[in-house]
Amino acid sequence: MVTLCVLLALTGIAGECRTLQEWTFESQTDCEAWLANAYLAEVSCKDSILKGRTIDWDPFFACSSLNLPARPGQVVRLRLRATSGGQGQLFWTGQTTGQYGGFAQEKSTDFTVRGQDIEDIYLLPCWHREETIRQLRLDLYDGAAFEIDSIAIVEPSAAVKSEPSLRWDFTADAEASEWSSLNGGRLLLAPPLSIPTEDLGWASVTLRASGDTRIGLHWTTSTMTGSRHETLYLSGDGAARCRHIELQAAPGWEGRLAGIYLDIPEPEKVTVERILLGAEPEGPPELEAAYFGFENAVSRPGRPESVLAQVVNRGAAKALTGALRLEVPEGVSLLEGPMFQEREGLLHGETTEVRWMVQAAAPVACRAVLYDADVELAAAEIAFAPPLSVDATYVPEPLPLQTSHNIMAYYFPGWNVPEKWDCIRNTAPIRRPLLGYYDEGNPECVDWQVKWAVENGISCFLVDWYWSAGNQHLQHWFDAYRKARYRDLLKVAIMWANHNAPGTHSRDDWRNVTREWIDNYFTLDSYYQVDGKPVVYIWAAGNIRRDLGGSTEVAAAFIESQEMARAAGYEGIVFISLRHDMTEHEIALLAEEGYDGQTSYHEWGDALSMAPAPTQGRYDDMVTTVAEAWEKRRVVSGPLHYTPVVDTGWDSRPWHGPNATAFHGRTVAGFKKMLEGARAYCDRHGEKEIILGPVNEWGEGSYIEPNLEFGFGMYEAIRDVFGQGKPEEWPQNFGPRDAGLGPYDFPVVTPSFRWNFDEDADGWAAFMGIDQYRAEGGNLCFKTTNVDPALTRSTKELRAARYGKLRIRMQVTGDAPERAAAQLFWTIGAGKTLEAQSHSFALERDGAVHEYVLDLDAHPRWRGTVTSLRFDPCNFSGAEVRIEEITFNRQ
């Protein structure tokens, strides 16, 4: 059977597809092919529709007895309707036995259902490694009724391409016709490919966008299960832009490139012009302002303020930054600048920072413009708040605000070392806290946090707490809190983040963790209690149930905890479960186990299913749907008390990269509207308690503590909604600079690729075949125990084009063979250590100190971003090795 694929309206791309298998549910055979599990009710198959209503957490239809040849370009098309939106998965396997009947998480493809209307959903599983597909499983989500109209497997009809470098120009019909378009242009598929990955490293895509949007470039190789992808965010200025994606940096880049495709959630906004595959990116330089604006939060007139431009080269060729300049209006003086971090020019993907010092004479909001010579790169609205000066030698004493409701908030203690801030400093400086890139273990910083929280209506922090089989980490904030001067003004409670490995919970461990709470946390005067019972929030009730062996065992453990608490003088313990996929069945288990209530860490309403793609979530959708979500959770909670959560956002790109789920357009006004909705919810139901999402998940994009982006706006929204008394009598919000205090920033750690071992091993670790490993007298010393000894070192951002020569100064003594040699391996991106990515060199056999210079530039695979090194210092056992220095020479 041959069908014509949908035309891509913007470019006229077309292609022929053939249907390999289809279930239309018109026959008894089709109906019997897909079987529902026990978590689907009201299942029927009539009138050419397969129906079912989900009633628990893992509902699915499964299809077995398949014998489908698996190829890279095959597409699964689902045509269905659901009563509400959500996230589903298609599982596939070539096996029929094993754990989970042959199914596995890595053999699955996610999809989003919008809900209400009939939808066509197209999935590219890239399941070719299975060779033959024998089973499919369609996993749905709880709380919805489904009508499945059809399920089909199709593939484009095209010959396999095997050229070492491929270019497609979609402005030329002949080349464009090789590609296939599906689902109204939302999927754009290349012809089948078979290209050695060692011949390729990059994809370059030239396109235009008429509005801000994103696309995804996906690829798969002959050795991959599934595919890899990178999200490209596009500015809607209509200009043609070339985006370069480093394919070789992704896990699994080996074998042969078998397929690529684009997913385009909003095809009406996007015109694809060209795609190039090659060993290196090609094209001109292109400077882009990744960030432009003030460097510090809450700027005021009468003092110098720093304006920061964080500039990245999105193009292929080296970009020069010397012509960058700042323009500010009258009333704002340019005191100093530009001050350049980097003058040598930027390679593709490199970022530099340029600063200017400015000063305003009076409060003003104005427009600053960044130019590259005469070309405008960016503009920013900068505002100088009214002048304020506070005379203080320490954090001024907090003046707690009286509120109509009890407002609590989650707190993540994750900012204890300088490196933790790199993801914010380098990719999202607009999130810079008012405290700066601070040391979270500093009690003075905690006192500022206490002051800002209680003066704006937050009474309690629910602190993420980490314990796994007796091992604890991220305790630094609690340690600092114990030393803080104002600690007793802010209550605290434990939120046990027990997303631990299987087997780490046990009855003995449960006793130990309860004892830890009783002895070291409940004893705090400010620990949060309800009716004489300390409250503990638990992230993963299911993990405890899994390890203890079921709800009966969990209930017994909870009873023992209650007895231990009463023996210590408390009335007991209140246990609250955090869940995001709550069902009636789960609620019944929690009630049986002894939980008193349930809530969540985030609450997004229906915003995720309403988004064009998970990377394109809209904060406004969260604002408009969250109230209904609270009511649904209240109903399903049954005997457990439910506490509503007002979300503080989500955009985890600094931690997880451009493919991460993100909600865009967060505003103080939107947050305030949710706060007002939560107050209305509490008033309807006679409740007084509200939980805010995390105040300081800077990496995940959930933050409301005072910061550069919002100033005090988010905190002041809380007191605007819940504060009591006269607003003019509320405390004045201000920061450390206003009081002449701070800074509290960690010192900036500059990456270095020179290791001299003066103090320690400089991050190099013994990998294998090494004994007596130590740094001694400015040398890295060890003895080899086999013929393949190795050291390793993470290098993160080592750009091969910047560092083409490596100098190693070392001494190797022992019974060296005639062909004594050393070898350096390197890893590109998230790839593997490969023989093809290595450089061998002969060793001198005289036992003296020698300097070896490796010309890595001459190696064809020395390219891209090198993320780790492995150094094999010799090829024989019993060698005594002393390394004086390992240094990359910058080019």
ZITA-V249145 format. One record per run of one state. SS is the DSSP state (a for helix, b for strand, c for the rest). FROM is the first residue (numbers start at 1). LEN is the number of residues. Records with the same first field share a line. If there is no record, write none. Layout:
# ZITA-V249145
SS=FROM-LEN / FROM-LEN
This chain:
# ZITA-V249145
c=1-1 / 5-3 / 9-4 / 14-2 / 24-4 / 37-3 / 47-2 / 55-5 / 64-4 / 70-4 / 83-3 / 94-5 / 103-5 / 114-5 / 124-4 / 131-1 / 134-1 / 140-5 / 157-4 / 162-4 / 170-3 / 177-3 / 183-4 / 190-3 / 194-1 / 200-2 / 210-3 / 222-6 / 235-6 / 250-6 / 264-3 / 279-8 / 295-5 / 301-4 / 314-5 / 320-4 / 328-4 / 341-5 / 347-4 / 361-3 / 373-2 / 386-17 / 404-2 / 412-6 / 428-1 / 432-1 / 434-4 / 439-4 / 456-2 / 469-2 / 474-2 / 484-3 / 490-1 / 497-10 / 521-6 / 528-1 / 531-2 / 539-2 / 549-2 / 568-5 / 579-5 / 594-3 / 600-7 / 611-3 / 638-3 / 643-2 / 647-4 / 652-1 / 657-5 / 665-3 / 686-3 / 693-3 / 698-4 / 704-3 / 708-3 / 712-1 / 724-3 / 730-6 / 740-5 / 746-8 / 756-9 / 769-1 / 777-2 / 785-5 / 800-3 / 814-7 / 829-9 / 843-6 / 859-6 / 873-7 / 891-1
b=2-3 / 8-1 / 13-1 / 16-8 / 34-3 / 40-7 / 49-6 / 60-4 / 68-2 / 74-9 / 86-8 / 108-6 / 119-5 / 132-2 / 135-5 / 145-12 / 161-1 / 166-4 / 180-3 / 187-3 / 193-1 / 195-2 / 202-8 / 213-9 / 228-7 / 241-6 / 256-8 / 270-9 / 287-8 / 300-1 / 305-9 / 319-1 / 324-4 / 332-9 / 346-1 / 351-10 / 364-9 / 375-11 / 403-1 / 406-6 / 433-1 / 438-1 / 458-11 / 471-3 / 491-6 / 527-1 / 529-2 / 533-6 / 573-6 / 597-3 / 617-2 / 641-2 / 645-2 / 651-1 / 662-3 / 689-4 / 696-2 / 702-2 / 707-1 / 711-1 / 723-1 / 745-1 / 754-2 / 765-4 / 770-7 / 779-6 / 790-10 / 803-11 / 821-8 / 838-5 / 849-7 / 865-8 / 880-11
a=28-6 / 99-4 / 128-3 / 173-4 / 197-3 / 247-3 / 267-3 / 418-10 / 429-3 / 443-13 / 476-8 / 487-3 / 507-14 / 541-8 / 551-17 / 584-10 / 607-4 / 614-3 / 619-19 / 653-4 / 668-18 / 713-10 / 727-3 / 736-4 / 856-3
